[in-house]
Amino acid sequence: MSVPHEMGWRGVAKFLARKALQIDPYGNFFNGKSQWRYFKETLTNGDIEQFRQPPRKGWGPHLGFDIHRFEAFLEGNLFNRGEYCLVEIYTSFLGFNRLYMIERVA
């Protein structure tokens, strides 16, 4: 399973790179919400998922993705039940994405 890492310095780097390299990279993602606040929440590992609500059509699912909540979900819903276990976590270049190898417990 592969997920984006949008938090901390990685999130800030992605945010700034998108702004520098693309025309209107976020479209209506912010929809009246502050981009500066998103930047600050990303930098401080705050709540960036609040920007995903309400869900809006036409923007990438990685925007506002909180990897910490995802890992808590895995822990609470898969691993602590004993049905699945985490084999390994890999990272892509500079950790901009995380790849989870999970296996079903026999």
N, C-alpha and C positions, 0 to 999 in steps of 0.2 A: 504494500500500500504506500503510495507517495502523496505527501501533502506539502503545501508551501509553508515556508517559515516567514511570516509577515510581522514578527514582533522584534522589539529592540533595535539594535543598529542595522540588522538586516532589513527590517521593515522600512526604516528611514532611508537606507540606500536605495531600495526598490522604489519608494515614493518619489525621491528626488530624481532618480534616473528616468522614471516614466515621464515626469514633468519636463525634463530636459530633452528627451529624445522623441517624444510623441506629441502630436497635436491633440489636445483635449483627451488625454489618456483615461480620464475617469467618467466622461460623459455625464450622465445624471446620477452617478453613484452617490454623491453627497446630498443631492436633492434638498438644498436649504440648510444642510449641516456644515459646520465649519471644517475646512480642510486643515487649518492650523490646529484645531482640536484633535483631529485624526492624527496629525503628525506628532503632537505631544503625547497622545495616548499610545501610539506606536513606540515612541522613544522610551517611555516609562513603563512599558509592558502593561499598560492599562487596558481598559475595555474597548477594544476596537470592533467587537461584534455588534455593539450598539448601532454602528453605522450600516449594518446589514438589514436593520429593521426599519420599516416593513420591507420584506423582500421585494426587489424591483427587477423587472425584466431587462435584459440586455447588458448586464455587467458580469464580469468574470467572477466565478464562485470563490476565487482565492482572496478577493478584496475583503478586508475585515475579518479574515480567518484567524482565529486565536488558537495557536498550536497548544497552548497550555490547557485550554478547555478540551481540546481533542484528546490529549493524553490522559486527562482525568476521566473522560468518557471511556477510553479503552480500559483503563484501570478498573473503573467501577462497573462496567457492563460486560467485559470479556475476561479480563485476567483474574479478578478476584473470585469469579465463579468457578474457576478451575477448568473451564471448557477449552480455553485457548491460553497460550503462553507466548511471550515475546521472545523471539530467538535472537534478534539483532536489530539495532538501529543504525542505518547508514545515513550519511549526509552527502549532498551534492557539493559542487564547488562553493567554498566558503560557508557551507551550511545553509544555503538559500532554500533548500528543500530537504525534507527528511523522508527517508524510506524505511518502513517498518516491515520486518519479516516476522510474521505471526504464524504459528502452527496450532492446529487443533490437537488437543491432548487426547490420546487414545484411551 
